[in-house]
């Protein structure tokens, strides 16, 4: 299901005429942990920003429910002054989302369709307001008791961000899969990389930072780690990752903005994506592709859908295969990787 199919669905659900389809009134409902777009880490918020701006560029009437410091060409409904991750003292998240739902309910009848990106919490409310809505699921769906949840939502429409994301819950009312896309010019390719590996994302065991370090050491290449350390993973970082960081061969950079991300990915020999969990999408993979940078990724979750083995990177099943792939990365053409990004993931393709 592509963007235009989504708009056609929204028009059909709202009973719009053919003339009205050219200007659909859309509410985009973003998470409140980060601004839209995020200043540092924040994949979902970044995707919401790109989607909202593209819909505005297409001439639609878009309202973005997000934190007050968000920057958008849409109308901004500032639900909370700052992203909750940066608010001190940290607010009760249930209270913040209660405020979001109240703001949404107060304006629901102004929209032809509401597109939510906040998982489940809005569904009981929107199901009763009589306004068409759809939910893009951005997280993993293999959690305990998930079947109990979906049994109560037989007709609620959802969009997946990869086909693999659906695997634990195939009977959910899926409208379609829409892979993430990103604007063409945000990240640019570099023809002459430097000799180092990159790891970009967040620090957590399932993201594989320890494996990334082992791979760098095994191939005698420096590793630059640009990652958020979530509060719940601070002990893991302190005990398991930080002792391996020497500041020279293994460098920890922390969170990076868009400019630093361009430099990190564009100059890297390869991006390491050694995940050990059912990754729903993995935005960093297409960010690397936009830079023409090969991706070395374990075969988990969405990886085989995103990376074309032997073209945009290597999809591997073991540490030994990953080492071999790093040694073969020079076989891949960086201009071809960029071309594949433009063909498959440039957001303006519609």
C-alpha positions in Angstrom: 0.0 0.0 0.0 1.6 3.3 -1.1 0.9 6.9 -0.1 -1.6 7.5 -2.9 -3.4 4.2 -2.1 -3.6 5.4 1.6 -5.1 8.8 0.5 -7.6 7.0 -1.8 -8.6 4.8 1.2 -9.0 7.9 3.4 -11.2 9.5 0.8 -13.4 6.5 0.5 -13.8 6.1 4.2 -14.7 9.8 4.6 -17.1 9.8 1.7 -15.2 12.6 -0.1 -16.0 13.6 -3.7 -13.4 13.4 -6.4 -12.8 17.1 -6.1 -12.3 16.9 -2.3 -9.7 14.1 -2.7 -7.2 16.7 -3.8 -7.3 18.3 -0.4 -7.8 15.8 2.4 -8.0 17.1 5.9 -5.5 14.8 7.8 -4.5 14.7 11.4 -1.0 13.2 12.1 -0.7 12.1 15.7 2.9 11.8 16.8 4.6 10.3 19.9 5.6 12.9 22.4 8.9 11.6 23.6 10.7 13.6 20.9 10.0 16.6 18.8 9.0 16.3 15.2 11.5 16.1 13.6 13.7 15.0 16.5 16.8 17.0 17.2 18.8 13.8 17.8 17.6 10.2 18.1 14.0 9.4 17.1 13.1 7.3 14.1 9.3 7.4 14.4 9.2 11.1 14.9 11.5 11.6 11.9 9.2 9.5 9.7 6.1 11.4 10.9 7.9 14.6 9.9 8.8 13.5 6.4 5.3 12.1 5.8 3.6 15.3 7.1 5.8 17.6 5.0 5.2 15.5 1.9 1.4 15.5 2.4 1.6 19.3 2.8 3.6 19.6 -0.4 1.0 17.5 -2.2 -1.6 20.2 -1.2 -3.4 18.4 1.7 -4.6 20.1 4.8 -2.4 18.6 7.5 -2.5 19.1 11.3 0.3 17.7 13.4 -0.4 16.8 17.0 3.1 16.9 18.6 5.4 18.6 21.1 5.3 22.4 21.1 8.9 22.7 19.8 8.2 20.7 16.7 8.9 22.4 13.3 6.5 21.7 10.5 4.8 23.1 7.4 1.6 21.6 8.7 -0.6 23.3 11.3 0.9 22.4 14.7 -1.3 21.4 17.6 1.2 21.8 20.5 0.0 19.1 22.9 3.0 19.4 25.3 5.6 22.1 25.5 8.7 20.0 25.1 9.5 16.3 24.3 8.8 14.3 27.4 12.3 12.8 27.2 13.8 16.3 27.7 11.3 17.6 30.2 12.6 17.8 33.8 11.3 16.6 36.1 9.9 13.9 33.8 6.1 14.0 33.6 3.8 11.1 34.0 3.5 9.7 30.5 -0.1 8.6 31.0 -1.0 12.2 32.0 0.7 13.5 28.9 -1.1 11.1 26.6 -4.4 11.9 28.3 -3.8 15.5 27.3 -3.0 14.4 23.8 -6.2 12.4 23.5 -8.3 15.2 24.9 -6.9 17.6 22.3 -7.5 15.1 19.6 -11.1 14.4 20.7 -11.9 18.1 20.8 -10.9 18.5 17.1 -11.7 15.1 15.7 -14.7 16.2 13.6 -12.4 18.7 11.7 -10.6 15.9 9.9 -11.4 13.5 7.1 -8.9 11.0 8.5 -6.7 10.6 11.6 -3.4 8.9 11.1 -1.9 7.8 14.5 1.6 6.8 15.2 1.2 6.1 19.0 0.5 2.3 19.0 -2.7 1.4 20.9 -3.8 4.0 23.4 -5.9 6.1 21.1 -8.0 3.2 19.7 -10.9 3.0 22.2 -11.4 6.8 21.9 -11.2 7.1 18.1 -13.4 4.0 17.6 -16.3 5.9 19.2 -15.8 9.3 17.5 -17.1 8.4 14.1 -14.0 9.8 12.2 -12.0 7.4 10.0 -8.6 6.6 11.5 -5.7 4.4 10.8 -2.7 3.4 12.9 0.8 2.8 11.6 2.5 0.4 14.0 6.1 1.3 14.4 7.2 -1.2 17.1 7.5 -4.9 17.6 4.4 -7.0 17.8 5.6 -10.2 19.5 4.9 -9.1 23.0 3.1 -11.4 25.6 -0.7 -11.3 25.5 -0.8 -9.5 22.1 -3.5 -11.9 20.9 -5.8 -10.9 23.8 -5.4 -7.3 22.7 -6.1 -7.8 19.0 -9.1 -10.0 19.7 -10.8 -6.9 20.9 -10.0 -4.9 17.7 -11.3 -7.0 14.8 -12.2 -4.1 12.5 -9.6 -1.5 13.6 -7.4 -0.7 10.5 -3.6 -0.9 10.7 -0.6 -0.2 8.5 2.7 -2.2 8.9 6.1 -0.9 8.1 7.4 -4.3 7.0 5.8 -7.6 6.1 7.9 -9.3 8.9 6.4 -7.0 11.5 3.0 -8.7 10.8 4.3 -12.2 11.4 3.2 -12.5 15.1 -0.2 -11.1 14.4 -1.2 -12.0 10.8 -5.0 -11.7 11.6 -4.8 -8.0 12.5 -6.9 -5.9 10.1 -3.9 -4.9 8.0 -4.6 -2.4 5.1 -1.1 -2.9 3.7 2.6 -2.5 4.3 4.3 0.8 3.7 8.1 0.7 4.0 9.6 3.9 5.3 10.9 6.4 2.8 12.9 9.6 3.2 13.4 12.8 1.2 16.1 12.6 -1.5 18.4 15.4 -0.4 18.6 14.9 3.4 21.7 12.6 3.1 24.1 12.5 0.2 26.6 9.9 -1.0 30.4 10.1 -0.6 32.5 8.5 -3.3 35.6 8.0 -1.2 34.9 6.5 2.3 37.4 6.4 5.1 38.5 3.2 6.8 36.1 2.8 9.7 32.9 1.0 10.6 29.8 2.8 11.9 27.2 1.8 14.5 24.2 4.2 14.7 21.0 3.9 16.8 20.5 3.2 20.5 22.4 1.2 23.1 20.6 -2.0 24.0 21.5 -5.7 24.0 19.2 -6.5 21.1 20.9 -3.8 19.0 24.2 -5.7 19.1 26.8 -3.1 20.1 29.0 -5.7 21.7 28.9 -7.8 18.5 29.7 -4.6 16.5 32.8 -4.1 18.6 33.9 -7.7 18.2 33.5 -7.4 14.4 35.6 -4.3 14.3 38.3 -5.8 16.3 38.3 -9.0 14.2 38.6 -7.0 11.0 41.1 -4.6 12.4 38.9 -1.6 11.6 38.1 1.3 13.8 34.5 1.5 15.0 32.5 4.8 15.7 29.4 4.3 17.8 26.8 7.1 17.6 24.0 6.0 19.9 21.5 7.1 22.4 21.8 5.4 25.9 18.2 5.0 27.1 17.8 5.4 30.9 16.9 1.8 31.3 20.0 0.7 29.5 22.5 2.8 31.5 23.8 -0.2 33.5 24.2 -2.3 30.4 26.2 0.5 28.8 28.3 1.0 31.9 29.0 -2.7 32.5 29.2 -4.2 29.0 29.9 -1.6 26.4 31.8 1.3 28.0 34.7 -0.9 29.2 35.3 -1.9 25.5 35.5 1.8 24.4 39.2 2.9 24.2 38.6 6.2 22.5 40.8 5.3 19.6 39.9 2.1 17.8 36.5 2.0 19.5 35.0 5.4 19.8 31.7 6.3 21.5 30.3 9.6 20.0 26.8 9.6 21.6 23.7 11.0 19.9 24.2 12.9 16.7 22.3 15.5 14.7 21.6 15.3 10.9 24.9 17.0 10.0 27.0 14.6 12.1 25.0 11.7 10.8 25.9 12.6 7.3 29.5 12.7 8.1 29.4 9.5 10.2 27.5 7.4 7.6 28.8 9.0 4.4 32.5 8.4 5.3 32.1 4.9 6.8 33.4 1.8 5.1 30.1 0.1 6.1 27.3 0.4 8.6 27.0 -2.5 11.1 23.5 -3.5 11.9 24.1 -6.6 14.1 20.6 -6.8 15.6 19.2 -9.8 17.6 15.5 -9.0 17.7 12.6 -8.7 15.2 13.4 -5.2 13.9 10.1 -3.8 12.5 12.0 -1.7 9.9 15.4 -0.2 10.8 15.5 3.4 9.5 19.3 3.6 9.8 19.6 1.0 7.0 18.0 3.3 4.4 19.9 6.3 5.8 23.1 4.4 5.1 21.9 3.5 1.6 21.2 7.2 1.0 24.8 7.9 1.7 25.9 5.0 -0.6 27.2 3.1 2.4 26.9 -0.7 2.5 25.1 -2.3 5.3 26.2 -5.5 7.1 23.2 -6.8 8.9 22.1 -10.0 10.7 19.1 -11.8 9.2 16.5 -10.6 11.7 13.1 -9.0 11.3 12.8 -6.7 8.3 16.4 -6.9 7.2 15.9 -9.2 4.2 13.1 -6.9 3.0 15.3 -3.8 3.1 18.8 -5.0 2.2 19.4 -6.6 -1.2 22.2 -9.1 -0.5 25.3 -8.5 -2.6 23.9 -5.1 -3.9 23.2 -2.7 -1.0 25.0 -4.8 1.6 25.3 -8.3 3.0 22.6 -10.2 5.0 24.4 -12.6 7.3 23.5 -15.4 9.7 26.6 -15.6 11.9 29.5 -13.6 13.3 31.8 -15.5 11.0 29.7 -14.5 7.9 29.7 -10.9 9.1 33.5 -10.8 9.3 33.7 -12.2 5.8 31.1 -9.7 4.6 33.2 -6.8 6.0 36.2 -8.0 4.2 34.2 -8.2 0.9 32.5 -4.8 1.2 34.7 -3.3 -1.5 32.9 -5.5 -4.0 29.8 -3.3 -3.6 29.4 -0.1 -5.7 28.4 3.0 -3.6 26.8 4.7 -6.6 24.6 1.6 -7.1 23.6 1.6 -3.4 22.5 5.2 -3.7 20.5 4.3 -6.9 18.7 1.5 -5.1 17.8 4.0 -2.3 16.4 6.3 -4.8 14.5 3.6 -6.6 13.0 1.9 -3.5 13.0 4.4 -0.6 12.9 8.0 -1.9 9.7 9.3 -0.3 8.6 11.4 -3.2 8.1 8.3 -5.4 4.5 8.1 -4.1 
